[in-house]
Amino acid sequence: MKNNLNHTGQVVALLSFVIGTSLLAFYLYFGPDYMPLGLAFAFILLAIIVNSVLFIAIIGTTMFRKTHQLEALKTCGLMLLNIPISLLYFYMIVTFPYQNMLL
């Protein structure tokens, strides 16, 4: 049987990736005039909070209960993969040709 906390962490990591990628694609396709940056910043803040809480909960659960330990570490790795991806997305936004309009 699958651990619910691990499953939730995997789903949240995947949703964070999909929503972040969709926001980036929307920004790159339509440009800064049509992209509500407040929405993107709100998503980033919410994603950081939710992913951090889940990550800490999974690590804490793994420390106290040794069941599903490998699955929990895989879930944490999946969640941590979103960090370099988001840094790449940030770099793409900063170097996008319309960067002068953002300020």
C-alpha positions, 0 to 999 in steps of 0.5 A, spaced: 500 500 500 502 506 498 504 511 503 499 517 502 504 523 504 509 520 499 503 520 494 501 527 496 508 529 495 509 526 488 502 529 486 504 536 489 511 536 485 508 534 479 503 539 479 508 545 481 512 543 475 506 543 470 503 549 473 510 553 473 512 550 466 505 553 463 506 560 466 513 560 463 510 558 456 504 563 457 509 568 458 514 566 453 508 566 448 505 572 449 510 577 452 510 581 459 504 585 456 499 579 457 502 575 463 500 577 470 506 577 474 502 578 480 499 571 479 506 568 477 509 571 484 503 568 488 504 561 485 511 561 486 510 563 494 505 558 494 509 553 491 515 554 496 510 554 502 506 548 500 513 544 497 517 546 504 511 543 508 510 537 505 518 536 504 519 537 512 513 532 513 516 527 509 523 527 512 520 527 519 515 521 518 521 518 515 526 519 521 520 516 526 518 511 522 522 506 517 517 504 513 517 506 506 523 510 507 526 508 500 519 511 497 520 517 501 527 519 499 525 518 492 519 523 493 524 528 496 528 527 490 523 529 486 521 535 490 528 537 490 528 537 482 524 543 481 529 547 484 534 547 478 528 547 474 525 553 477 532 557 477 533 555 469 526 558 468 528 564 472 534 565 468 530 564 461 525 570 464 531 574 466 534 573 459 528 574 455 528 580 450 523 583 453 526 584 460 527 591 459 519 592 460 519 588 466 522 594 471 
